[in-house]
Amino acid sequence: MLICPQCQFENSHSHKVCQKCQQSLTHKICNSCGTSAEIEAANCPTCGSFLGIVWLAIISTKDSQPKPDPTKGSHENYLDKGRRYKLISSSIDTSSGEEVKTNELSRQIYQKKVLDCQPLEKPVLKVFFEEEEKNRQGFEDTRAQQEKRLALWRKNGLPKLAFPYLKLKKFSPIVPEIHEAWQEGEKEVILLSDRSNWKNLSRSWQENHPSSLEIIYCLDKVVSIWEYLVESQCGQSVIEEKNLCLDEDEVFGLQQLYLDEEQNQPTLQDLGEFWQRLLGKLEQPIAKPLEELLEKMVEGKLRDAQELSTSIEEIAEQEQNELEQEETISIPLDYLSPVRLNNEGTRPKSYEIETDTEKDDEPATEVLPMQLQSVVEASCTDVGRSRQHNEDSYGLKTHVRRQQSNRGKKIQARGLYVVCDGMGGHASGEVASAMAVETIQNYMKESWRNKFPNKDNINSAILAANQAIYNINQNNASSGSGRMGTTLVMVILQDTRIAVAHIGDSRVYRLNRKWGLEQLTVDHEVGQRQIQQGIEPEVAYSRPDAYQLTQAIGPHENDFLVPDIRFIDLQEDTLLLLCSDGLSDNNFIEKHWEEYLAPLLSNSSDLETGLNRFIELANEENGHDNITGILVRIKVRPYLEQNFVF
């Protein structure tokens, strides 16, 4: 199968253009000069710009096995028998990829860069995991399931060299993603995303003089994965100075994983000594509490990584208390009018930004103060396969403000995101959902000034929407099923703080690399009410009215409405999904989030394309209802000590 580079649709080998988006599957366009080049071309035929896709190949062989030599004849110039991955000559920098490591098994592990000569071909490893996913029962990553997966990997001939990357996949982007893996006799090969263009952490710090909180942030990332690395016998990976890197967004990561020697596995003392050496190269002194913590590590006074993590959080809290609080600013909002949905999605609005966050009144999920780095949004809907018209409506708006000087950049952002799923007689549902979106937007536009909206503000906005629809129902003397109404979910964003509110069974999900997928809302329906009253889920949902809504916008006056509202500080890169039940029904999101949503946390992924693919699949598997979703990708980074005043 050929994977379209534009929309990720799978096409047969006979197709010359993508059957979904009409993107060429045989040629690509040079970004430098606009010339068309063959899809396999490494360089532009006109300007010579490099156009290829490069992977980092990690190769493990017995001592007696010869290394592949790219200087030999063309028939030996490929790393694989299928002649897909071509070894790159020295004309392209591979100086970072010639390190030879020898482990306890007397195997040589070295690396090369390879050019993907069939870039649209689906890798075999991806095919394998798609099949495995179909056979998986549930998603809880228990010890027993891990052992079953390891046994399956061995049975299917996956090289052991790939196991650590596969086991630590959830820690992307700290751990690079594995693209392909295979074994030929005694030779094992894995292909990783190439991070040679990432900045070396040590060099970047020496040049840019990091704040104490930036240093603590990176150390905290190392500690968060330490026990998993040691368990996978890869602890050496975080005490190799050249292996620690930062991407263009200052996100911390590793170039690759290094295997530990069996008799020389690193300890917390080794980690402490490494960080002492690393920070000793900086011109500025480090914070005294951090210096004392590293001394405790070196002296073996910390029991485990959990105690170390707690100590880091305490230091971060001390540093945070010393920071001056930033002034809040007024950002006028010019919200979009409600969107009457059709079968087409809208294009996302993308903002690459950095902003300070204001302190939350509630305990954060982590102590480290963060600031906003970027926000990207996308929306999409589908009428479904069974409905004649779309009763869903949504509205979204992100507003940003930026200031830049020789001291750096500061940008603040606000956003309002709403999804409503209407109900009632013919056309009444879409009227109710559109009214709810419009009323919410207008109310927030008038009331949201300087401070982040509190619970009373948000509650009043929802009640205003309810009252508007209720009045129409009363004027029309509607009753029973003839009364129009709508569900509602909304997210309010200000910097790294969000509020989540909902009525009905539309949902909000949160996805981050630390905790995976989390449903932030609980459906307002009879079955859930029974569960909250202590009834077993199996019994609660055996009722014929289990899925009947207990709350909705419009059918009843305000006294009957109790919106659920919660506030959250975002301390990790986060993907928010707001959706109608046409997307969430039958545990669709829980079944497919790892494959379809998790990759969208990366800046390199196209949010609109990913959401379109997700909804397209939902229409195939569900399709009985309208399907609507809004995705909001929020990137954060440690708070920087800058004193801007707007």
N, C-alpha and C positions, 0 to 999 in steps of 0.2 A: 504494500500500500504506500501511496505517496501522500505525505502530510502537507497540506497547503501552508505556506509560510505566513499567509495573511490571516486566515480564519481557522486554521488547524483542522479543517475538514479532511477526512480520509478519502482519497481518490484512487481508482485503479491505475495500473501502470499504462494503460492505453490512453488515458486522458492527457491532453495537451494543456488544458486550462482547468482550474478548479470548478467542479460542478455546482458549487454553492456561490462563490463570489467572483468567478471568472478571472481570478488571478492566474498569470502564466505559470505553468509547471515546468517550462523548458528554459525560460530566460529570466534574468533579473536586471535591475537598473542600477548603474553605478551612482552612488550618492554624490560623488565629486563632480562628474561631468555629464551625467544623464545618459550615457551610452548604454545600450542594451548588450548584455553579455550572457553567454550560456550559463545555465544554472550551476554547472560543475566547475566553471572557470575560477581560478584562484586570483587572477588579476584582470583589471579592466583592459580591454584591447586598445583603448584610446589613450587613457592617461596613466595606466599602469597601477592605479590604486588597488590595494589588496581587497578582494571581495569575498574570500573564502571563509568557511567556518572551521575554526581550529579547536582541537581537543588536546588535553594533556594526557598522554598515555603513561601509566605506571605499569612497569613490566617486572615480573619476578621470575627468575630462572635459577636452576641449580648452578653451582660453580662451573660445571663442565659444559653448560649450554652457552653457545656463542651469542653475543649481542647482535641485533640486526644492524647492518651497515648501510646507511643511506647513500654511500658513494658507489655502491655496486650497481650492476645492471638494472634496468627498469623493471624486470620481472621480479626482482628481489626488493623493490623500492616500496613495497606495501607491508603494512603490519599484519594484515589479515589475508586469508586465502580468497575472500570475496573481492579483494582489490578495491575496497571502499576507503580505507584509511591510509593515506599516503604519507610516508615520513617526510618531514620538511627539512630541506637542506639549510645550511648555515646562512643563506641569504635572508632568512627571517630569524630574528633573535631567538636562540634556544639556550642561551648561556645559563638561564635560570633552571634549566631542565636536565642537567648532566650529573647531578649528585648521585653517588653510588652509596647505598646503605647495605650493610651486611647484618643479618640477624642470627639468632641462635640456630636456625635450621640450615645454616651454610648456604643460604640463598642470596643471590644478588638482586637488589631492588633498585631500579634506576628509571629514569623518565625521558620521554621524547615528546615532541609536539608533532601532531599529525593533522593533515588536511582532510576534511570530510569531502570525498569525491562524489558521494551520493546523498547530499544534505537533506533531501526530501523523503528519503526512505526511512520508514519506521524502524528504529533499532530493535534487535531481537530481544534485548532485555525488557523493553517496554511491552512487547507482545507477551512475554512470559508473565510479567506482573499484572497485566490485564486479565490473563487467564486465572492467575492466582486469586485476584480480587473477586472474580465471579464465584470462586469456591470457598471464599472466606465466610465464616459464620460469626457475624458481629465484628466490632472494631475495638473491643477492649484489649489492650496490649498486655495480657497477663504473661506470667513466666511460662506457663504451659504452652500458650500460643507461640511464644518466641521460640521455644524448643521445637515445636512442630514446623515452624517456618525454616529454622536452620536445617532441619532434616530434609525438608523439601528442596532447599537450595543445594544441599550436597547431592541429593538424588538426581537433580537436573543438571549437575555438572558445573554449577557456578563456582568460579575460583574463590578460594578462601580469602584472597586479597580483597575481594569485594565485600565480604561480610561486615567488617566494621562500618563501612560507608552505608550499607543497607540498614544495619541496626541503628545507626545514628542519623538516619534520614530526617527525623523530626527536628533535628537541631540545625537544619538549613536556615540561614546562610552561613552559620559559623562553620559547619562542615560542608565542603563542596559537594554538589550533586553528582551522582554517578550516571553517565550516559549509556555506557555499554560495558560488557564484561564477557570474557570467554577464556577457555583453556585449551591449549594445544600441547599434549604430552606433558612435559615438565614445565612448560612455560605458561604463566598466568598473565593476563592482560586486563586492565580496566581503563576506561576513558572517563576523565573528569572534565568539568567546566574549567576552562583556562583562566587563571587569575593572575597571570603575569603582569597585567596592566593595573592590578591593585597596588596601592601604596604600602610600602613596608612600614609597619607600625613604629618601630624604633626610629627609623629615619624621619618619618613624619613628625614624631614628637620632638625630635631634636631641632627640627626646622620651625615648628609652629608653637612650641611651648604650651603644652596642654594645661588646662585647669586641673585642680585637684579632683573635681567631680568627673572629668573625662577619664582620668586615670582610674578612679574607683569604678567607673562604669565598665571599663574593659576588664579589670580584675574580676569584677562581679560576673561578667560573661564567662570568663575562664573557669571560675569556681562553679558556676551553674552546670557545667558540662564535665567537670573534673572526674567525678565518680564514675560516670558513664564511659569516659575515655579509659580510665584505669581498668574497668571491668572488661572493656573490649581490647585491652592490652595495647592502648595507643596513647598513654599518658605523655610519652615523649613529644607528642605533637604540639603541646602548649609550652614546652620549655626549649624550643628551637627558635632563636630570635628571628631568623629569616623566614620562618613559617607563619608569623603573625602579621596580619595585613588589615588594611581598611579599604573599602570600596569608595567610589566617588561620593557617596552619601555619608562617609565616615562610619559605616557599619562594620563592626569587627568580624573577622573571619580567619580561617586557616587556609593556607595554600593547598595542603594535603594532609593525610594522616600518616604518621610514622609508627611502625610497629616497635613495641618494646622488646628488649632482650629479656629472655625468661629470668635470668639471674640478676637483672639490673633494672627492675621496674621502678620508676620514679615515685617519690613520696611527697607529702606536703612540705617537708623540709627542703627537698630539691626545688619545688615550686617557689618557695620563699626566697631561696638563694638566687634563683633565676631573676625574680622580680627586683631583688636588690641590685643585681648587676644591670638590669635593664634601666631602672630609674636612676642608677648612678651615673648614667651617660647624659642626663639632662642637666642643663645649666642652672635651672631654678631648683631650690630645695623643695622636697615633698612635704606634705602635711605631717606634723609630728605624730598624730594618732596612727597614720598609715605607716610611718616609719617604725613605730613601736609594734604594730601588728606584724609586720614582716619579720621583726626580730623574734617574736613569739613563734612564728612559723618555723624559722630556722632552728630555734632551740627545741622544737618538738613539743611546745606547750599547748597545742591545739589538738583536740581529740579527733576531729573529723572535719569534712568539708562543710557539714551543717553548722558547726560552731564557727568556722571561718566565715561562712555566709552571713551569719548573725552579726559577727563583729564588723563586717564590711557595711552592713546596713546601719549599724550604730554610728560608724564614722561618717557615712553619707548624711545621716540625720544631723550630726554636728556641723558638717560643712553647709548643709542647707540652711540651718538656723543663722549662719553668719552672712548669708546673702541678703542684699536689700530687696525688698518687695517692689516689683515693677508696678508702675502706675497703670490702671486700667484705662482703656480708650473707648471712645464712642465710634462705632462703625455703623453708619446707616445701612439698612437692608432694603434692597429693591427686589423683592421676591418675584419669582415667575408666577404667572397666572396658572391655575390648575391645568393639568394636561389631560385631555380626553384621549384615552388610549386607543390605539389601533394595533395592527399586527407588526408594526415596525418599532424597533428600539431607537432611543436617541443616542447621539454621540456623547462621550464623556467630556467633562471639562477638567483639565489637568493644570495643577499649579505646583511648581517646585518651590517650596517655601521653607523658611526657618523662622521659628517664632518662640517667644517665651511663654510659658504656661503660668497661670495664676494658681496660687495654692488652694487646694480643695479643702472643704470643711470636713470631709470624711476621710478615714484612713485609706491610703492608697494601697494598691496591691503590692507595690515595692516602695522602698524608702527613697530611692534615687530620684531627684527632681528631673523632669524631662521637659523638653521644648519641642514644639511642632517642627517638622522638617518638610513634609510634603503632604498634599491631599489630592487624591484623584477620585473622581466619581463617574459612575456609569449607570445607565438605566435601560431596561428592556421589558417588553411585554409580548404576550401572545394570546389571541382569543381562545386558543385551545381547539380541540378537534370536535367538541360536542356542542359548543355554544354558538349562537348566531350573532351575538354582539358582546362587547366587552364592558363589564360593569366595574372594572377596576379603574382607579384614577391615581395619579401620583403627582407630586411636586418636589422639586429639588433646587436648591440654590446654595452656592458657596461664595462668600465674599471675603477677599483678602486685602490687606494693606501692608505695604512694604516700605522700609526705610533702610538706606545703605549709606555708610560713610567709611572713612579709612579705618574705623574700629571694627568694621564687620557689617553684618546684615541682621535685621530684625523684621519679621513679618508676623502679623497676627491674622487669625482667620475665624470666620463664623460660618455656620452652615445649618440649614433646616431641611430635613428629608422626611417626606410623608408618603405612606402607601395606604390606600383605602380600598376595601373590597365591598362593593355595594350589594344590596339585596332588596327585594320587593317585586312588584308587578313589572310588566314589560317596560323597559327603559327607566323605571324608577330607580333601580339600583345604581345606574351610572349617574343619574342626577344627584342622588344622595352622596355618592363618593366624591363627585366633583365639587359639590357644595362644601363638604367637610374639608377638603384640601384647601379650597379658596378661603374659607373662614379662618382656618388655622393660620394660613400665611398672612392674611390681613391683620389678624389679632397680634401676631408676633411682630409684624412690621411696626405696629403702633406702640407696643408695650416694651419691646426689647431695646433698651438703650445702652446703659453702661455696664451694669452688672449682669452676670449670668442669671438667666431666669430661675427663680426658685420654684418649689413645688406648687405654691399657690398660683403663681403666674401660669404655669403649664396646665394646671387643673382648670383654671378659668378659660383658657383657650379651648380646651376640649369641651367644656360645658357650653361655650358659645356656639361651637359647631353643632352640638346636640340640640340646643335650643332652636337654632335656625331650621333644622330639618324637622324637629318636633312641631314647630309652628305650622309648617306646610301640611304635615299629616293632620293636624287639628283643623286647619282651614278646609282641607279636602274631605274631612270626616272619614278618613281612612280607618280601618280596623283590621285586627288579625294580621294575616299574611299580606294584606293590601297595604300595610304601613311600610313605607320605604325606610331603609336604614343602611348602615355601613359599619364595617370594622375600621379600626384605625391603628396604625403604628407610626410613631414619629421619633426621630432622633434629632436632638439639638446639639450642635458642636460649637465649642469656643476654645480654640487652641487645643490643649490635650484633655479637655474636660467634656464629657457628654452627658446628656440626660436622655433617658429612654422612657417613653410612655406608650401605653396601648390600651385598647378596648377591643374585645372579640378574639378571634383566632388567627389573625394575621400576626406575623412573628418578626423578631429581630434576633439575629445570631451574631456572635462575635467569634472571630478566628484569629489566633496568634500562634507563634511557633512554640511558645512555652507551654501553653495549656491545650492547644488544639481547638476543637469546636465547642462552643458553649451556647446554649439557647438562653437568651436574656429575658424572654417573656414566657409567661405561663398562660395557656389558652383559657379564655373565659367560656367554658362549656360545662355541661352537666357532669361529664365524666371526671374532669379535673376537680370540680367542687366536691364530688364524692370522695375522691382520693384525699383531699385536704381535710375531710371529716373523718378520716381514718379507715376508709374502705379500701380493700385490696384492689390494685389496678385492674386485675382480671375480672373482678366482680363489677367494679365501677363501669367498665366499658362493655359489659355484657348487656347493659340496659339498652332498649331500643332508642331512647332519647339521649344517649351518651354524648353525641356530638352536637346536640342542640345548644345554641349560644345562650349564656346567662347574662351577657351584657352586649349592647350594640349602641351605636350612635344613631339617635333619631326616634326609635319607637316609643320611648318613654320620657317623661320629664326628668329634669336634672336630679331630683332627689333620689332617683333609682340608679344613678350612675356613679361608680367608684373607680376611676382610672388607676391603673398601676403605674407608678412613677419611680424611677431609681436614677441615681447619679453615680458616675464612674470616672475615675482618673485613668487615662491610658498611659501605661508605663512600658508597653511593648508595641512594636509595629503591629497594627491591627487592621483586619478586614471586617467591616460591618456589612451584613446582609439584611435588608428589610424586604419582606416578601408577603404576598397573599398566600392563602392556603393551597392554591393550585400548584405552587412550587414545593410546599413542605409536606403535602399529603403523602401517606404511605411511607414515611421515613425516608423520602427521597434524598433530602439534604444529608441526613446521617449516613446514608449508603454511599454517597458519591463525593463528599466534600474533599476527601484526601486527594482524589485524582483531579477534580475540576476546580476547587476553590483554593486549596493550599498553594498551588503554584502562583496564584494571583497576588500573593503577598510580596512577590519580587517586583522591583521596579522595572525589570526587563520584560515583564509580561504585559500584554495589552488587555486592560480591564474590560473594555467593551466587547472584544472578541471572546474573552473567557466567559462573560455573562451570557452572551448570545448562544454559545455552545451549551452552557448549562441549561438554559431555558429550552433550547431545542431538544435536548435529551429528556427533560422533564415532560415535554409535550408528547414524546414517544412513549414514555413509561406511564405517565398519568394522563394528561390531556383531556380529562373530563370537565375541567373548569378553566376559567381565565387564569393566566399565569403572569405574575408581575414581580419584578425584583429591582432593587437599587443596591449597588455595591459602592462602598466608600472605603478607599484604602488610605490609611493614616500612618505616616512614617514619623517616628519620634527619635530624638537623640538627647544626650545629656545636656542639662542646662549650662549655658556658657555665661561667664561673669562679664556681662556687658551692661553698660548704663545708658541706655537710650531713653529719651523722653520724647513722646510725640506731642 
